[in-house]
């Protein structure tokens, strides 16, 4: 099992332990990914053990950043701009799908943002994130990494989408890198040479942004992987992007790769910040997931992370060569 496959499988186990899906559904989804019942049971047990261990060890602020975020019940009004479905050429003749959101006509565009989705594909939530960036002056392209399979909507449900992503992770993970690079090219064509380009991703998408950086994508001015696993052996030397790494304190599984990410950023000699929201859980930014105890959305942490990432992208305005 590759690192990406294991990450996707462990996300399913985590969803069950957090009460988001039933045990039966967790076993079904893991089965679709090729995980045996015995291995699935062990994976769920390991997640329970990790959660108990995390109650005693969830850390404070880490690295060059810091953060906090207490769950509350406030409704967050993001005021997103509308998005439009688009297609554009990908590698080897594949047509890639995405959602496009641009600032209002006449608005000075601050930059472009590539948005990479979670393990459920290109959802309305991710489209809204693109729309939020557009409302803040950035043009955003939310890529569908399931385009080769006909797009997120072509697959029956979340389980099928996760299984498809896992299959690619096993057979040809470089496909993701190539599709993201094609999306950066599309952003550049739409915005012009002197507009800075940025990338953000969430959960699985956060890991994808780390992969994009490790694949030596040098056209990015800045990047913000949100609670995404850093790839084993990832080397960031040669990148130009300045990186805001966003983490949740109650996310032991992803945080196990945080030190490796920071070491790679140090070796790359780029400007970076590691921002950890100590009281937040994995996927705390997703406002469609509900509040604890059966969800992970943390309004205070999400609002502060949103402010910080918009400031980060606005401050790092290197144009491309």
N, C-alpha and C positions, 0 to 999 in steps of 0.2 A: 504494500500500500504506500503510495507516494505521500509526501507531506501534505499536499493539497487535498488528496482523498481523505486522509486521516482528519484533517481540519474540518472538512465538510461533515464527516461522520460524527465527529465529536460535537459539532454544532447541533446535530439532531438529538444526541444524548442530553446536551445542555438544555435544549428546548423542553424536553420531557421533565428533567429535574426541576426546571423553573415553572412547571405547571402550564406551559403553553400548548403542549400536545400530550395526548395520552400515551401510556406505555405501549399499547397496542399499535398506535399510529407510528410511534418511534421505531418499533421493531419492523413495521411494514416498510418505512422509508429506508431503514438501514438494509433491509433485505433487497430492496430495489438497487441499492448500491453494491450488492454482492457481499455484504457482511453477514456471516452466519449467525444463527440465533445465539449460539454460545458466546461468540465474540461480541455480539450486540449487548448481551446481558452483562458481560464483563466491562464493556465500555460505559454502560449506565452506572454500574457500581463504582467505577473509578471516578466518574463525574460527581457522584454523591460524596465520595471520600474527599475529593478535591474541594468541594463546596464547604464541607465541615472544616477542613484545614484552612480554607480561606477566611473563615469567620474569625480565626485567631491570628491570621498573618496579613490581612489586607493592608497594604502599605500606605505610607504617607506620600507627600509630593515627591516627585522623582526627577532627577536630572536637572536640566536648565529650566524646567517649567514647573507649574504647580496647578492646583485646581481644587475645587470643591463642588459639591452638587447634592443638595438634599432633595429627595423626592417630594413633590407636592402635587396638588390637584389642579393647578392653574391651567387654563386653556391657552395654548400658544397660537397667536395669529401671525402667520408668516407672510401673508399677502403676496403669494407667488404670481408671476406673470404667466401667461398661457404658453403651453408648449405645442410644437407641431411635429408630427411624425415625419422623418426624413429617411432616405436611403443614400448610400454613397459607395463607391468601389472599395472593396477590401482586397486582401491578398488572393492571388490565383483566381481572379475572376469572381470571387464571392461578393454578393451584395450585402453590405452591412446595414443594420437598422439602428435607429437612434431616435431620441426626442430632442428637439432643438428649441431653445428659448433665447430670445434676444431682448435687450433693453428697448424701451419705447423709442420710436424714431426721434432723432434729434439729440438723444442722450449721448454724452461722451462715454465710449466703452472703456472700462478700466482694464479689461483683459478677457481672455477666454478661459473656460474651465471645462475640462473633461471630467464627467461624473461617472463613477463605476459602481454598479449596484451590488447588493447583498446576494446571498445564495438563492434567492427566490426570483432572480431575473429583474427585468426592467418593469418595476411596479409603479403604481400611481405615486407612491411615496417618493421614489427616486425622481420621477418626473417633476414632482413638486419641489424637490431640492434644486433641480435645474431652474425652475421658475423663480425660486427665491433668489438665486444668484442673479438672474436677469433683472429682477426688481431692484437689486442692489448695484446695477451697473455693469455686470459681467455677462457676456454671451456664453451660454452653456450648452454642451452637447452631452447627453446621457446615452452612453453606448449600450446596446444589447449584446452581451457576450454569448447569447444563444441564437444569434442571427443565422449561423450555419444550420441550425435545427429548424429554421423557419421562424424564429423569434419566440420570445417568452409566451405570447398568447397562443402559439401553436401547440404548446405542451399542456397536458391535461390539468396539472395541479402542481403545487409546490414540490411534492415528492418527485414527480417526473422531472421537474426543472433541476432539482438538486442532483438527481441521478445522472442527468445529461452533463452537468458541469463536472461531476465526479468522473464520468467516462472520459471526457476530454483531459482532465487532470492526469489520468492514468496513461492515455494513449499519446497525447500530443499537447502538453501544457504550453509549449511555445506558441501554439495557435493564439492563445490569449494575448501574448506579448505583441504578436504581429497585428492582431485586430486593433489593439489599443494604439499602436504606432500609426496605423491607417487613420484612426480617429483623430489623432493629433494632426496628421496631414490635412484632414478635412477641416479642422478648426482653423489651421493656418491659411487655407485657401479662402475661407469665408471672412477672415478678419484682417488679413494683410500681414506683411512681413514684420512690421514694427509693433504689433500688438503682443504683449507678453502672454504666454500660455501656461496654464496651471492644471493640476490634476488632484482630484479628491476621490476617495473610495471608502466604503463602509463594510466592516466585517470581512467577508470574502473579498469584497472590492478593495478594502484596505490592504489586504495581502496582494491583490493584483497591482495596486499602485507601487508597493515595494518591489514587485517583480518588474514593473515597467522601468523603475529606476535602475534596478540591477541589470536590466537588459540594455543599459547605457543610452536611454532616451535623453539626448542632450538639448532638446528644444524646449524643455520645461524651465520656466523661471522659478516656480515654486510648486510644492506638493504637500498634501495633507492626508496621509493615511490614517483613518479612524479605526482604532482597535483591530488592526489587521496583523496576521502572523508574518514575521520576517522570514524570508526563505533561507533554508539551511545553506550556509556558505555564501550568502549574498554579498557581492562586492560592489560598492557604490563609487569607487574611485573613478574619476572621469566625468561624473555628472556635474551639471551646472545648477540644478534646482536647489533652492533652500527649502528645508523640510520642517514642517510642524507635525510631529507625531503625537496623536491624541489617543489616550488610553483611559480605561476605567479601573479604579482601584480594586473592584470586586470582579476580577477577570483573570484569574490565575493562569488559565491555559494560554491566553495570548500574551500575558505579561511575562511568561517564561522566555519569550523571544525578544523582550524589550532591550535587555543589555546588549544583545548581539546587534540590534538595530543601531543603538547609540554608538557602539564601537565602530560600525561601518560608516556612520556619519562622521565620526571623528577622523577616520582614515581618509574620507573623501574631502575633508577640509572645506565643507560648506557651512553656511549659517544654518543652525537648526535649533529647535526647541522641543523638548519632551514635556508634554502637558498631561498630567494624570489627575482625573477627577476622583478623589479618594473614596467617596461614598456612592459612586455610580457603578452600575453593572454593564456588562457587555451589551452593545446595541442601544445604549441609553439615548442616542440621538433620534431614534425612529419613533416619531410621535403617533404612529398607527398601532404600536404594539401594546398599548395599555400601560397602566401604572402597576407597581408592585402591589401585592405579591404574585399576581398572575401575568405581569408584564414587566418591562424593563425601562420604559420611558421615564426620563428624569428631566423635567422641564427646566429647572434652574441650570443644570449642567449643559443641557442642549442649547439654551440661550447664550450662555457664556462661551461655549465652544463655537457657536455660529459667529459671534462677535469676533472672536480671536482669529478664526480662519479667514473671514472677510478682511480683517486688518492685515493678516499675513500676506494674502494674495495682493492686496493693494499696495503693500510696502515693497514687494519684491518684483520690480517692474523691468527686469532685464529684457531687452529685445533680442530676437534671434539673429544669428549671423546670416 
